[in-house]
């Protein structure tokens, strides 16, 4: 009798111990970390997976390539990071989601692997490596979008259309800030049902919106209607309005997501690299305007600017410049010779081929084929560039989170 009673006490004690242990485990599960990535075509990402080998050619970046590939040599699938990517062409938007891996770059079909990466790939891999909690990346990006109009946030007010806009039927009031709203709607849609994206999600552990990365700018940088060219003796930055709108954007994102001190990174446009002699004045002025909000006193310690020009691949760019000369040669011959009947198309092709052979060596051609997969305004579609960019975003984000 004593034995049976004692045994039942032990059994009960074990039950209580197991029960409390289970509660403790549940209580120890920290909120998953959510990161939002937004912008235009370079946030989409146009670096083809085929350019990955080029990363290993440089001993400085070869270790990054090891992080990007699994034991089988294929692009790595993250252990504990998931992604929802909302994108599209025109109004045909859609979502791709799953465990983070390659293929979440630019996508003709939003739901299918596009064979490319943007900065999300290495950003997610390095964050996954550094953080114990599960990671959820929510990415929204569309090519050819502006901050002054497409992503215009509520505090910036309604964009005042120019006469040219009105005449051509562009920039209607109804579309003002359209992509800002699409972005916010998708973020809230994902957060409303995280288990749909990350099957292991436990609502009891919750989530924490831990950071935001903004990578955009080309459409604003080249728009002289919104940002008129100033007299040469002017000391003002013609892109100053971008800084103001960027400040509003940061405040509105934080307000709409109820995250007053949300760590925020501005990826500063870096096409053409960092050599002052290769960057025109407009490009330099735009970069300054993009980075400016990071220096605002109100954003001290929680907003940072990263100059992506540091990751521009100069050797590839030099080769690309030669190909642009070949392209120019063909254009001039067609316009001045072929179109005027002075030369046949076959003669033009032969002359262009000869010009290219004299200008570009076989080694240069092979290097370009190995490392580049797109145009200069897409950072040459170089996987090495986007890998370095994503890694830098992760390192800076970890610093901001710690602060």
Buried (B, 14 or more C-beta within 10 A) or exposed (E): EEEEEEEEEEEEEEEEEEEEEEEEEEEEEEBBBBBBBBBBBBBBBBBBBBBBEBBBEBEEBEEBBEBBBEEEEEBBEBEBBBBBBBBBBEEEBBBBBBBBBBBBBBBEEBEEBBBBBBBBBBBBBBBBEEBEBBBBBBBBBBBEBBBBBBBBBBBBEEBEBEEEBEEEEEBEEEBBBBBBBBBBEBBEBBBEEBEEBBEEBEEEBEBBBBBBBBBBBBBBBEBEEBBEEEEEEEEEBBBBBBBBBBBBBBBBBBEBBEBEEBBBBBBBBBBBBBEEEBBEEBBEBBBBBBBBBBEEEEBEEBBBBBBBBBBBBEEBBEBBEBBEEBEEBBEEBBEEBBEEEEBEEEEBEEBBEEBBEEEBEEEBBEBBEBBBBBEBBBBBBBBBBBBBBBBBBBBBBBEBBEE
